[in-house]
Amino acid sequence: MMATPATPDAPAAPAPDIRGPVHPGWLRIVHWLNALAVVIMVTSGWRVYNAAPFFDFTFPNGITLGGWLGGALQWHFAGMWLLLANGLLYLGLNLTTGRLWRKFFPVGPRGVARDLVAALRGKLSHADPCHYNQVQRLAYLFVIADITVLVLSGLVLWKSVQFDTLRTLLGGYEFARRIHFFAMALLVAFVAVHLVMVALVPRSLIAMIRGK
């Protein structure tokens, strides 16, 4: 939604009166559990990657988790189950409560382009924290799809023989490793942008902690 600048003849509209919580309690819980799972998965995954890198770089050990390959794998599996269970809970509650359709749709190219231009010009309104603009909707739908790819490719890396059909669909074990890596990179990029937006709109962090 594009903000309307105030003029002498048309004063700016007041911020909406938000009586209920911006985010329900269940959403705040799964959000922070998901954040924990992502940190565990990414930092332990970097240590696992360092054991057999397929690019000409490795991640500094100081930002990885696990201490060694075996320890990193244990952390990675623990994070995997938390991410999977928490993700299924998130999707299930969004579907059963109807929140998925209310918050993330409609979304389309024109709406995304309009809101993106408004955001780049600093004219995108954040007066109503209950409302997601179309750039936010697309970003959240993207990260849901990206985590799904992470889970599917991770299953191939974890149990390649048992998930033979899935391994074939993903182009084989080595190609699945690369899919997993790039899906991780996209998730990290999303988190980085998300943190920048939180810094620009601090009330969004307060709402995710207190609910309003």
C-alpha contacts under 8 A as a table, 3 or more apart, distances in Angstrom:
res1	aa1	res2	aa2	distance
1	M	115	D	6.39
1	M	124	L	6.06
1	M	125	S	6.05
1	M	133	N	5.99
2	M	115	D	6.77
2	M	118	A	5.95
2	M	123	K	5.85
2	M	124	L	4.62
2	M	125	S	5.67
3	A	123	K	5.24
3	A	124	L	5.27
3	A	125	S	4.58
4	T	12	A	7.13
4	T	123	K	7.72
5	P	12	A	6.66
6	A	10	A	6.02
6	A	11	P	4.94
6	A	12	A	4.63
7	T	10	A	5.00
7	T	11	P	5.71
7	T	12	A	7.54
8	P	11	P	6.29
15	A	127	A	5.36
15	A	128	D	6.95
16	P	127	A	6.92
16	P	128	D	6.27
18	I	21	P	7.50
18	I	22	V	7.60
20	G	212	K	7.62
21	P	24	P	6.00
21	P	211	G	5.03
21	P	212	K	5.03
22	V	129	P	6.63
22	V	130	C	5.41
22	V	207	A	6.30
22	V	211	G	5.49
22	V	212	K	5.07
23	H	27	L	6.23
23	H	28	R	6.54
23	H	130	C	7.74
23	H	207	A	6.79
23	H	208	M	6.51
23	H	211	G	5.07
23	H	212	K	7.06
24	P	27	L	5.44
24	P	28	R	6.58
24	P	211	G	6.43
25	G	28	R	5.24
25	G	29	I	6.34
25	G	211	G	6.96
26	W	29	I	5.19
26	W	30	V	6.30
27	L	30	V	5.31
27	L	31	H	5.95
27	L	90	Y	7.40
28	R	31	H	5.05
28	R	32	W	6.37
28	R	208	M	5.71
28	R	209	I	6.82
28	R	211	G	7.44
29	I	32	W	5.50
29	I	33	L	6.23
30	V	33	L	4.99
30	V	34	N	5.86
30	V	86	N	6.23
30	V	87	G	7.97
30	V	89	L	7.81
30	V	90	Y	6.52
31	H	34	N	5.11
31	H	35	A	6.23
32	W	35	A	4.90
32	W	36	L	6.24
33	L	36	L	5.10
33	L	37	A	6.18
33	L	82	L	7.74
33	L	83	L	7.98
33	L	86	N	7.08
34	N	37	A	4.98
34	N	38	V	6.07
34	N	82	L	7.71
34	N	83	L	6.11
34	N	86	N	6.57
34	N	87	G	7.44
35	A	38	V	5.18
35	A	39	V	6.29
36	L	39	V	5.26
36	L	40	I	6.30
37	A	40	I	5.18
37	A	41	M	6.00
37	A	79	G	4.98
37	A	80	M	7.27
37	A	82	L	5.99
37	A	83	L	5.36
38	V	41	M	5.06
38	V	42	V	5.89
38	V	79	G	7.33
38	V	83	L	7.19
39	V	42	V	5.37
39	V	43	T	6.03
40	I	43	T	5.57
40	I	44	S	5.92
40	I	65	L	7.29
40	I	75	W	6.72
40	I	76	H	6.63
40	I	79	G	5.58
41	M	44	S	5.44
41	M	45	G	5.66
41	M	75	W	7.40
41	M	76	H	5.20
41	M	79	G	5.33
41	M	80	M	6.70
42	V	45	G	4.95
42	V	46	W	6.18
42	V	184	M	7.01
42	V	188	V	7.97
43	T	46	W	5.23
43	T	47	R	6.72
43	T	63	I	6.53
43	T	64	T	4.48
43	T	65	L	5.14
44	S	47	R	5.16
44	S	48	V	6.38
44	S	64	T	5.66
44	S	65	L	4.45
44	S	66	G	5.96
44	S	72	A	4.89
44	S	73	L	7.01
44	S	75	W	6.23
44	S	76	H	5.53
45	G	48	V	4.94
45	G	49	Y	6.07
45	G	64	T	7.78
45	G	65	L	7.99
45	G	72	A	7.12
45	G	73	L	7.81
45	G	76	H	6.42
46	W	49	Y	5.01
46	W	50	N	6.19
46	W	58	T	7.95
46	W	59	F	6.22
46	W	64	T	5.88
46	W	65	L	7.83
47	R	50	N	5.06
47	R	51	A	6.70
47	R	59	F	7.36
47	R	61	N	7.09
47	R	64	T	5.39
47	R	65	L	6.43
47	R	66	G	7.03
47	R	67	G	7.77
47	R	68	W	7.20
47	R	69	L	6.68
47	R	72	A	6.14
48	V	51	A	5.38
48	V	52	A	7.27
48	V	69	L	5.76
48	V	72	A	6.19
48	V	73	L	6.77
49	Y	52	A	5.52
49	Y	53	P	5.28
49	Y	58	T	7.53
50	N	53	P	5.28
50	N	58	T	5.39
50	N	59	F	6.61
51	A	69	L	6.59
53	P	56	D	7.40
53	P	57	F	7.28
53	P	58	T	6.72
55	F	58	T	7.77
59	F	63	I	7.38
59	F	64	T	7.40
60	P	63	I	5.89
60	P	64	T	7.02
61	N	64	T	5.17
61	N	65	L	7.96
61	N	67	G	7.95
64	T	67	G	7.62
65	L	71	G	8.00
65	L	72	A	5.94
65	L	75	W	7.49
66	G	69	L	7.01
66	G	70	G	7.50
66	G	71	G	4.39
66	G	72	A	3.80
66	G	73	L	7.45
66	G	74	Q	7.72
66	G	75	W	6.47
67	G	71	G	6.12
67	G	72	A	6.60
68	W	71	G	5.36
68	W	72	A	5.96
69	L	72	A	5.07
69	L	73	L	6.12
70	G	73	L	5.19
70	G	74	Q	6.38
71	G	74	Q	5.16
71	G	75	W	6.36
72	A	75	W	5.16
72	A	76	H	5.98
73	L	76	H	4.85
73	L	77	F	6.08
74	Q	77	F	5.28
74	Q	78	A	6.24
75	W	78	A	5.08
75	W	79	G	6.11
76	H	79	G	5.09
76	H	80	M	5.97
77	F	80	M	4.82
77	F	81	W	6.38
78	A	81	W	5.52
78	A	82	L	6.46
79	G	82	L	5.09
79	G	83	L	5.97
80	M	83	L	5.12
80	M	84	L	6.04
80	M	151	V	7.77
81	W	84	L	5.09
81	W	85	A	5.96
82	L	85	A	5.34
82	L	86	N	5.79
83	L	86	N	5.25
83	L	87	G	5.74
84	L	87	G	5.10
84	L	88	L	6.16
84	L	151	V	7.31
85	A	88	L	5.27
85	A	89	L	6.24
86	N	89	L	5.04
86	N	90	Y	6.10
87	G	90	Y	5.00
87	G	91	L	6.18
88	L	91	L	5.19
88	L	92	G	5.92
89	L	92	G	5.07
89	L	93	L	6.07
90	Y	93	L	5.40
90	Y	94	N	6.10
91	L	94	N	5.10
91	L	95	L	6.07
92	G	95	L	5.22
92	G	96	T	6.08
93	L	96	T	5.17
93	L	97	T	5.86
93	L	99	R	7.98
94	N	97	T	5.46
94	N	98	G	5.91
94	N	99	R	4.88
94	N	100	L	4.97
95	L	98	G	5.17
95	L	99	R	6.49
95	L	100	L	5.77
95	L	101	W	7.87
96	T	99	R	7.82
97	T	100	L	7.86
98	G	101	W	5.79
98	G	102	R	6.45
99	R	102	R	5.00
99	R	103	K	5.77
100	L	103	K	5.57
100	L	104	F	5.74
100	L	105	F	7.57
101	W	104	F	5.63
101	W	105	F	5.31
101	W	106	P	7.80
102	R	105	F	6.17
103	K	131	H	7.15
103	K	132	Y	6.40
103	K	137	R	7.26
104	F	107	V	7.04
104	F	132	Y	7.30
104	F	134	Q	7.83
104	F	137	R	4.76
104	F	138	L	7.49
104	F	140	Y	7.71
104	F	141	L	7.26
105	F	137	R	7.12
106	P	134	Q	7.87
107	V	111	G	6.52
107	V	112	V	7.02
107	V	134	Q	5.67
107	V	137	R	6.81
107	V	138	L	6.85
108	G	111	G	5.39
108	G	112	V	6.08
108	G	134	Q	7.56
109	P	112	V	5.16
109	P	113	A	6.02
110	R	113	A	5.14
110	R	114	R	6.04
111	G	114	R	5.10
111	G	115	D	6.13
111	G	134	Q	5.93
111	G	135	V	7.98
112	V	115	D	5.29
112	V	116	L	5.92
112	V	134	Q	5.00
112	V	135	V	5.14
112	V	138	L	7.58
113	A	116	L	5.07
113	A	117	V	6.13
113	A	135	V	7.99
114	R	117	V	5.35
114	R	118	A	6.26
115	D	118	A	4.97
115	D	119	A	6.02
115	D	124	L	6.78
115	D	133	N	6.72
115	D	134	Q	6.39
115	D	135	V	6.28
116	L	119	A	5.03
116	L	120	L	6.19
116	L	135	V	6.30
117	V	120	L	5.15
117	V	121	R	6.25
118	A	121	R	5.13
118	A	122	G	6.17
118	A	123	K	4.98
118	A	124	L	5.03
119	A	122	G	4.98
119	A	123	K	5.79
119	A	124	L	4.84
120	L	123	K	7.64
121	R	124	L	7.75
125	S	128	D	7.71
126	H	129	P	6.19
126	H	201	V	7.92
128	D	131	H	5.66
129	P	132	Y	7.33
129	P	204	S	7.10
132	Y	135	V	7.96
132	Y	136	Q	5.75
132	Y	137	R	6.16
133	N	136	Q	5.39
133	N	137	R	6.33
134	Q	137	R	4.86
134	Q	138	L	6.09
135	V	138	L	5.22
135	V	139	A	6.15
136	Q	139	A	5.01
136	Q	140	Y	6.14
137	R	140	Y	5.29
137	R	141	L	6.15
138	L	141	L	5.16
138	L	142	F	5.97
139	A	142	F	5.02
139	A	143	V	6.25
139	A	190	F	7.78
140	Y	143	V	5.17
140	Y	144	I	6.30
141	L	144	I	5.18
141	L	145	A	6.38
142	F	145	A	5.15
142	F	146	D	6.02
143	V	146	D	4.79
143	V	147	I	6.02
143	V	187	L	6.77
143	V	190	F	7.36
144	I	147	I	5.35
144	I	148	T	6.30
145	A	148	T	5.03
145	A	149	V	6.38
146	D	149	V	5.11
146	D	150	L	6.25
146	D	183	A	5.99
146	D	186	L	7.56
146	D	187	L	6.97
147	I	150	L	4.82
147	I	151	V	6.16
147	I	183	A	7.48
147	I	187	L	7.58
148	T	151	V	5.18
148	T	152	L	6.23
149	V	152	L	5.16
149	V	153	S	5.99
149	V	179	I	7.94
149	V	180	H	7.38
149	V	183	A	6.83
150	L	153	S	5.37
150	L	154	G	5.81
150	L	179	I	7.85
150	L	180	H	5.50
150	L	183	A	5.91
150	L	184	M	6.94
151	V	154	G	4.95
151	V	155	L	6.18
152	L	155	L	5.22
152	L	156	V	6.74
152	L	166	L	7.74
153	S	156	V	5.19
153	S	157	L	6.50
153	S	167	R	7.88
153	S	170	L	7.34
153	S	176	A	5.54
153	S	177	R	7.22
153	S	179	I	6.79
153	S	180	H	5.56
154	G	157	L	5.04
154	G	158	W	6.02
154	G	176	A	7.98
154	G	180	H	6.57
155	L	158	W	5.00
155	L	159	K	5.85
155	L	160	S	7.20
155	L	163	F	7.13
156	V	159	K	5.43
156	V	160	S	4.54
156	V	161	V	7.97
156	V	163	F	5.91
156	V	164	D	7.70
156	V	166	L	6.76
156	V	167	R	5.53
156	V	173	Y	6.85
156	V	176	A	7.00
157	L	160	S	5.62
157	L	173	Y	6.70
157	L	176	A	7.21
157	L	177	R	6.92
159	K	162	Q	5.45
159	K	163	F	6.15
160	S	163	F	5.31
160	S	164	D	6.05
160	S	167	R	6.53
160	S	173	Y	7.10
161	V	164	D	5.21
163	F	166	L	5.34
163	F	167	R	6.09
164	D	167	R	5.02
164	D	168	T	6.27
165	T	168	T	5.11
165	T	169	L	6.26
166	L	169	L	5.01
166	L	170	L	6.23
167	R	170	L	5.17
167	R	171	G	6.40
167	R	172	G	5.12
167	R	173	Y	6.16
167	R	176	A	7.12
168	T	171	G	5.18
168	T	172	G	5.24
169	L	172	G	7.45
170	L	173	Y	7.79
170	L	175	F	6.78
170	L	176	A	5.60
171	G	174	E	7.86
171	G	175	F	5.52
171	G	176	A	6.51
172	G	175	F	5.46
172	G	176	A	6.04
173	Y	176	A	5.04
173	Y	177	R	6.34
174	E	177	R	5.05
174	E	178	R	6.67
175	F	178	R	5.13
175	F	179	I	6.25
176	A	179	I	4.92
176	A	180	H	6.02
177	R	180	H	5.07
177	R	181	F	6.16
178	R	181	F	4.94
178	R	182	F	6.15
179	I	182	F	5.34
179	I	183	A	6.02
180	H	183	A	5.18
180	H	184	M	6.14
181	F	184	M	5.08
181	F	185	A	6.26
182	F	185	A	4.83
182	F	186	L	6.17
183	A	186	L	5.14
183	A	187	L	6.22
184	M	187	L	5.02
184	M	188	V	6.24
185	A	188	V	5.11
185	A	189	A	6.22
186	L	189	A	4.96
186	L	190	F	6.18
187	L	190	F	5.03
187	L	191	V	6.25
188	V	191	V	5.05
188	V	192	A	6.17
189	A	192	A	5.07
189	A	193	V	6.30
190	F	193	V	5.24
190	F	194	H	5.97
191	V	194	H	4.87
191	V	195	L	6.11
192	A	195	L	5.23
192	A	196	V	6.37
193	V	196	V	5.06
193	V	197	M	6.26
194	H	197	M	5.18
194	H	198	V	6.23
195	L	198	V	4.98
195	L	199	A	6.21
196	V	199	A	5.07
196	V	200	L	6.33
197	M	200	L	4.96
197	M	201	V	6.04
198	V	201	V	5.02
198	V	202	P	5.33
198	V	203	R	7.81
198	V	204	S	6.17
198	V	205	L	6.23
199	A	202	P	5.45
201	V	204	S	5.94
201	V	205	L	7.89
202	P	205	L	5.49
202	P	206	I	6.78
203	R	206	I	4.98
203	R	207	A	6.10
204	S	207	A	5.07
204	S	208	M	6.27
205	L	208	M	5.07
205	L	209	I	6.35
206	I	209	I	5.12
206	I	210	R	5.84
206	I	211	G	7.33
206	I	212	K	6.96
207	A	210	R	5.26
207	A	211	G	4.51
207	A	212	K	4.37
208	M	211	G	5.53
208	M	212	K	7.52
